[in-house]
Amino acid sequence: MEAVIKKWGNSLGIRIPSNLTKEYGMSDGSTVEFIQKKEGLVLVPKNKKSQLLEMLAKVDASNLHTEEDFGSSEGNEVW
């Protein structure tokens, strides 16, 4: 599949055909990652699940916070 690179402000942009955005679950504001390969650039959609898994993989004992005590319940809260 071919696409044309166009000027977008000071950058260059590329339009992704709608059939591909639907197939890969992308929409306006979706995050993608460019991966440099010997053969060229690869555009990989990043879904929310993969982003969450990447963030969770960074959690360890050095950045894990302790439990917070917010006092007794108020209103209809159940603790």
C-alpha positions as CSV (number, residue, x, y, z in Angstrom):
1,M,0.0,0.0,0.0
2,E,1.3,3.5,-0.9
3,A,0.8,6.8,0.9
4,V,2.1,10.3,0.3
5,I,4.1,12.3,2.9
6,K,2.8,15.9,3.3
7,K,4.0,18.9,5.1
8,W,2.2,19.5,8.4
9,G,3.5,22.6,10.2
10,N,7.3,22.1,10.6
11,S,6.9,18.3,10.4
12,L,5.9,15.8,7.9
13,G,2.7,13.8,8.2
14,I,1.3,10.7,6.6
15,R,-2.4,9.7,6.2
16,I,-3.3,6.2,7.2
17,P,-6.2,4.8,5.2
18,S,-9.4,4.2,7.1
19,N,-9.5,0.4,6.4
20,L,-6.1,0.1,8.2
21,T,-7.1,2.3,11.1
22,K,-10.2,0.1,11.6
23,E,-8.2,-3.1,11.3
24,Y,-5.7,-2.1,13.9
25,G,-8.1,-0.3,16.2
26,M,-6.7,3.2,15.7
27,S,-8.6,6.4,16.0
28,D,-7.9,10.2,16.2
29,G,-5.3,10.6,19.0
30,S,-4.1,7.0,18.9
31,T,-0.4,6.5,19.8
32,V,1.9,4.8,17.4
33,E,5.6,3.9,17.6
34,F,8.2,4.1,14.8
35,I,10.7,1.3,14.9
36,Q,13.8,1.6,12.8
37,K,14.8,-1.5,10.9
38,K,17.5,-2.2,8.4
39,E,14.8,-2.4,5.7
40,G,13.1,0.9,6.7
41,L,10.6,2.3,9.2
42,V,7.9,0.2,10.8
43,L,4.8,1.9,12.2
44,V,3.3,0.0,15.2
45,P,0.0,1.0,16.8
46,K,0.3,1.1,20.6
47,N,-2.9,-0.1,22.3
48,K,-3.9,1.0,25.8
49,K,-3.3,-2.6,27.1
50,S,0.3,-2.7,25.9
51,Q,0.9,0.8,27.3
52,L,-0.4,-0.3,30.7
53,L,1.7,-3.5,30.7
54,E,4.8,-1.4,29.9
55,M,4.0,0.9,32.8
56,L,3.4,-1.9,35.2
57,A,6.6,-3.6,34.2
58,K,8.4,-0.5,35.6
59,V,6.9,-0.9,39.1
60,D,9.4,-2.3,41.6
61,A,10.2,-1.9,45.3
62,S,12.0,1.4,44.7
63,N,9.0,3.2,43.3
64,L,6.1,1.4,45.1
65,H,4.3,3.7,47.6
66,T,2.9,2.7,50.9
67,E,-0.8,2.5,51.8
68,E,-2.5,5.8,52.5
69,D,-4.9,6.2,55.5
70,F,-7.7,8.7,54.7
71,G,-9.4,8.3,58.1
72,S,-12.8,6.9,58.8
73,S,-15.5,6.6,56.2
74,E,-18.0,9.4,55.6
75,G,-21.5,9.3,54.2
76,N,-22.4,6.0,52.5
77,E,-18.8,4.8,52.0
78,V,-18.0,1.3,53.1
79,W,-14.4,0.5,54.2
